[in-house]
């Protein structure tokens, strides 16, 4: 039998002559529980926001993007597409042309980014799920059609395809023309119908239009050149592993990036915010752990007579220190477990009921994603703080309040 643990458990649960000790012990447990629950809730919310951001960007940024290491374009024939498509984990691939263009509809005009893609790109980006109105298609019975971002479409006041009119005019600078010799002949213009509009987020909705690859190539005079090859990996495929396999085929002439590498600043900012928040909450927990020191100090004062009796029975000072150390650890364990359960309960309520809503956002309520790795990290961090709070002051406290009686 572990006698120090038995004493510590009895001291934690027993009634005491001074009610203040019970209150301080309860406060210590509550502080640990609140800090732990706050860590669970805040980190899970940050995980949810990161997942939401990734979801919002994933329609336009595929798992792997291949671009030229030097220059803006490359010839399609220079890249072994069949070998890349044969790689395990590659689900779809699409050539991409991306360039700024001038849009006009009646008296309205706007500068936008045209993204010329192949038909399979619509499935790759999940665009049918993001349609605001109209149909997710790149061709009708009369020829090519385009899909606009919802804000772009509303700003231009361009009508949806009626099968007769082609109300949208797209103008682009002809490839290779020098800026100093701009004239009306330097621009290529095409009229095209609008199949519909998509909505993903404000940035994309006000900036992008999706067009057929051949239409974009003709408008920009790209010929057989493209800006990128975008690859969608199969579900469960490791993007970094797939990237290395693609790099082996593409060679040094090409730059191969995962979606996280392409948006490194955004993802690193989210990750840094999460770790900074964790450190701040851990520091708050460290400050709150001083309640444990107060609780142990008062308990040592109250239990002097008990310690004198045990000393007479041959108990060592080390045994007494273990008793109060385990007392502090029990406070930490009870508070940590309670905090984890409370935090998980709050996260569950948010996921199931959406009790904290978001006004004028792409989602109705705050997104939450609980990661088991975060729970383990929180448990280890809080236990480490509690161990530090219970152990570091114990030797000096035991000398001050117990040594004269042992």
Secondary structure as UniProt FT lines:
FT   HELIX           3..13
FT   HELIX           19..58
FT   TURN            59..60
FT   STRAND          64..68
FT   STRAND          74..75
FT   HELIX           76..78
FT   HELIX           81..85
FT   TURN            88..89
FT   STRAND          90..105
FT   TURN            106..107
FT   STRAND          108..117
FT   HELIX           120..124
FT   TURN            125..126
FT   HELIX           127..130
FT   STRAND          131..134
FT   STRAND          139..140
FT   TURN            141..142
FT   STRAND          143..149
FT   HELIX           150..156
FT   STRAND          168..173
FT   TURN            175..176
FT   HELIX           179..181
FT   HELIX           184..186
FT   STRAND          187..198
FT   HELIX           202..205
FT   TURN            206..207
FT   STRAND          208..212
FT   HELIX           213..220
FT   TURN            223..224
FT   STRAND          225..226
FT   STRAND          228..233
FT   TURN            235..236
FT   HELIX           239..250
FT   TURN            252..253
FT   STRAND          254..258
FT   HELIX           259..262
FT   HELIX           264..288
FT   HELIX           290..302
FT   HELIX           304..312
FT   TURN            313..314
FT   HELIX           317..353
FT   TURN            359..360
FT   HELIX           372..391
FT   TURN            392..393
FT   HELIX           394..401
FT   HELIX           403..405
//
